[in-house]
Amino acid sequence: MIKTMKYVSATIAVALFLSLTAFAQTSGNTQPAPDNYVTEKNFKSKVFDVKFRDPNSLAVVLSKLGSGFKGATISPSSDFKTLTVRDFPENLVVIEEALKRLDTPTAPRANIDLHMYVLIASNTGGVGTEAPAELKDVLTELRGTLNFKNYDLVASVVQRLTETSNTLQGTGMADVSAVNSSTPTTPMAYDYYLHSVSLVPNPAGASIIQIGEFSFSANGGERAGIKTALNLRDGEKVVVGTAAIRSRALVVVLTAKLVR
């Protein structure tokens, strides 16, 4: 009986010893699971000057080249034109090389000289001044299309613009002879606007001047208006539209030239 109790006690003692040993090993090796966090001593920081491009736009692109670890950042500053980067040294090198390629001057945007001719078509003539010689081809086309003999210039507007998504507006006055000879002139007020002007390359590589919406309206006792979207080739003259004014017609011609 005594021997049996000694055996049991020894067994319990061994089991207890093994349990304590396992607990000690487990306690000594307890480490938190890696969470991709890097302490500051592993990261380096660098401030990059931005010369040409928008720092915020560059930060969006360059963020893809970071390590992705917690604590890695790219902070843009529009005021100081800088990018402050905190990451592994090797990522800083990659970002710096990419920044050299991306932070380059943008090609200067072409200006557009837009010339608008406002004509009055009639069979009586003497409505305005004689149409300019540069519209000779346009007038030949108009005479073959419309039933009017005379095309007189009542307004000419030149405007320089660039690509824009905004609306450009203008107003003016023109003297237009009335049909009744007892009334020599009738003031005609006009206004126009262009919405969304852009340059779009065609398959040949040339730029097409794209106007999302062009509107012209005139009031000389009777309102007339033209509204359309259109594309213009460099130097091309286009009849935008015509509108009836009693026995006459309002004709608007546009031409655009790119100025580099």
TAHU-V744299 format. One record per residue. RES is the residue in one small letter. NEAR is the number of other ideal C-beta (glycine too) atoms within 8 Angstrom. Layout:
res: (RES/RES)
near: (NEAR/NEAR)
//
This chain:
res: (m/i/k/t/m/k/y/v/s/a/t/i/a/v/a/l/f/l/s/l/t/a/f/a/q/t/s/g/n/t/q/p/a/p/d/n/y/v/t/e/k/n/f/k/s/k/v/f/d/v/k/f/r/d/p/n/s/l/a/v/v/l/s/k/l/g/s/g/f/k/g/a/t/i/s/p/s/s/d/f/k/t/l/t/v/r/d/f/p/e/n/l/v/v/i/e/e/a/l/k/r/l/d/t/p/t/a/p/r/a/n/i/d/l/h/m/y/v/l/i/a/s/n/t/g/g/v/g/t/e/a/p/a/e/l/k/d/v/l/t/e/l/r/g/t/l/n/f/k/n/y/d/l/v/a/s/v/v/q/r/l/t/e/t/s/n/t/l/q/g/t/g/m/a/d/v/s/a/v/n/s/s/t/p/t/t/p/m/a/y/d/y/y/l/h/s/v/s/l/v/p/n/p/a/g/a/s/i/i/q/i/g/e/f/s/f/s/a/n/g/g/e/r/a/g/i/k/t/a/l/n/l/r/d/g/e/k/v/v/v/g/t/a/a/i/r/s/r/a/l/v/v/v/l/t/a/k/l/v/r)
near: (4/5/6/7/8/8/8/8/8/8/8/8/8/8/8/8/8/8/8/8/8/8/8/8/8/8/7/6/6/5/4/4/4/4/6/7/7/11/7/5/4/6/12/8/7/8/8/11/6/14/6/7/11/7/13/8/8/15/12/7/9/15/8/5/8/12/8/5/10/7/10/13/8/11/8/11/10/8/4/5/9/11/15/12/16/9/13/12/6/6/13/12/8/9/15/10/8/11/13/7/7/10/10/7/4/6/4/5/7/10/10/14/11/12/11/14/14/16/15/15/13/14/8/7/8/6/12/11/6/5/10/8/4/5/13/7/7/10/10/8/9/13/10/5/5/8/3/12/6/11/13/14/13/13/10/9/10/8/9/8/10/8/6/8/4/6/7/11/7/9/7/9/7/13/10/13/10/9/8/5/5/3/7/5/8/10/9/12/10/14/10/13/11/12/10/12/13/9/12/8/7/8/3/4/5/8/10/11/14/10/13/8/11/15/9/15/11/15/10/11/4/7/6/11/9/14/8/8/6/9/8/12/8/10/6/8/10/9/11/11/10/11/10/8/11/6/5/12/12/15/13/14/13/14/12/13/9/12/8/5)
//
